[in-house]
Amino acid sequence: MTETTATVREARAHLADHINRAEEGTPTVITRNGEPVAAVVPISDFYALEEAADVLLAREAEAVLAQGGPTVTMAELLADLFTEHSEGAA
C-alpha cells in the first residue's frame, strides 16, 4: 500500500483531497516538524485496527486468567476507574 505524506498545514488546506484518497485506499500520514503525528486512513483499515486491538487484549486477558491471575468485579473496576479519574482532576 502506498501512502502519501502531508504537513499539518498541507493537510488542513487539502483535507478533502486526503479524505478522497483514503476512500480510494491510500492513507495520508500527517507530519509536524518532520515527525509523523496522525494519519487519514480508509475506514476499513481503522476498523481492522480496532478489531485487532480488541483481539489482542482478549488474548492477554485469557492468558492472565489461565495463569490464575487476579479477577475483579465490574463494580471494583468502575470504582478504580473513577478513583483514578478524580485523582487526576485534583
VEXDREN-747940 format. One record per residue (C-alpha): residue number from 1; z, x, y. Coordinates in nm, 4 decimals, decimal comma, always signed. Layout:
BEGIN
NUM:Z:X:Y
...
! end
This chain:
BEGIN
1:+0,0000:+0,0000:+0,0000
2:-0,0995:+0,1406:+0,3363
3:+0,1338:+0,0910:+0,6268
4:+0,0926:+0,1202:+0,9986
5:+0,3423:+0,2673:+1,2415
6:+0,4231:+0,1487:+1,5916
7:+0,6803:+0,2362:+1,8526
8:+0,9155:-0,0371:+1,9678
9:+0,7122:-0,0665:+2,2882
10:+0,3835:-0,0982:+2,0950
11:+0,5377:-0,3481:+1,8543
12:+0,6568:-0,5656:+2,1434
13:+0,3187:-0,5556:+2,3111
14:+0,1276:-0,6358:+1,9913
15:+0,3750:-0,8340:+1,7820
16:+0,1198:-1,0994:+1,6864
17:-0,1122:-0,8272:+1,5522
18:+0,1656:-0,6795:+1,3385
19:+0,2565:-1,0244:+1,2058
20:-0,1091:-1,0864:+1,1184
21:-0,1224:-0,7525:+0,9341
22:+0,1944:-0,8436:+0,7435
23:+0,0375:-1,1751:+0,6416
24:-0,2580:-0,9761:+0,5093
25:-0,0231:-0,7491:+0,3099
26:+0,0100:-0,4482:+0,5405
27:+0,3585:-0,3623:+0,6648
28:+0,4279:-0,2028:+1,0019
29:+0,7078:+0,0494:+1,0371
30:+0,8605:+0,0403:+1,3843
31:+0,9962:+0,3627:+1,5279
32:+1,2309:+0,4513:+1,8110
33:+1,2294:+0,8100:+1,9324
34:+1,0169:+0,9002:+1,6309
35:+1,2646:+0,7599:+1,3765
36:+1,1885:+0,4517:+1,1635
37:+1,4256:+0,1681:+1,2607
38:+1,2660:-0,1542:+1,1357
39:+0,9639:-0,2991:+0,9610
40:+0,7457:-0,6070:+0,9789
41:+0,6633:-0,6795:+0,6159
42:+0,4910:-0,9531:+0,4185
43:+0,7421:-1,2279:+0,3452
44:+0,6804:-1,1857:-0,0283
45:+0,7989:-0,8236:-0,0003
46:+1,1103:-0,9359:+0,1854
47:+1,1907:-1,1980:-0,0792
48:+1,1292:-0,9459:-0,3595
49:+1,3674:-0,7001:-0,1941
50:+1,6378:-0,9658:-0,1590
51:+1,5954:-1,0679:-0,5232
52:+1,6119:-0,7066:-0,6403
53:+1,9326:-0,6525:-0,4419
54:+2,0853:-0,9659:-0,5976
55:+1,9929:-0,8474:-0,9474
56:+2,1392:-0,5017:-0,8810
57:+2,4662:-0,6473:-0,7519
58:+2,4903:-0,8810:-1,0515
59:+2,4367:-0,5891:-1,2918
60:+2,7037:-0,3857:-1,1157
61:+2,9467:-0,6777:-1,1351
62:+2,8723:-0,7266:-1,5053
63:+2,9355:-0,3570:-1,5681
64:+3,2729:-0,3720:-1,3908
65:+3,3726:-0,6783:-1,5922
66:+3,2556:-0,5184:-1,9188
67:+3,4831:-0,2222:-1,8480
68:+3,7783:-0,4552:-1,7916
69:+3,7601:-0,4258:-1,4162
70:+3,9635:-0,6460:-1,1850
71:+3,8682:-1,0029:-1,1049
72:+3,9704:-1,2173:-0,8099
73:+3,9636:-1,5871:-0,7427
74:+3,7375:-1,7319:-0,4748
75:+4,0484:-1,8073:-0,2666
76:+4,1553:-1,4407:-0,2856
77:+3,8075:-1,3242:-0,1925
78:+3,7887:-1,5557:+0,1086
79:+4,1392:-1,4579:+0,2204
80:+4,0424:-1,0899:+0,2071
81:+3,7189:-1,1531:+0,3971
82:+3,8934:-1,3484:+0,6720
83:+4,1698:-1,0888:+0,6965
84:+3,9146:-0,8083:+0,7366
85:+3,7200:-1,0125:+0,9937
86:+4,0278:-1,0959:+1,2043
87:+4,1495:-0,7342:+1,1924
88:+3,8098:-0,6117:+1,3141
89:+3,8152:-0,8586:+1,6049
90:+4,1539:-0,7425:+1,7317
! end
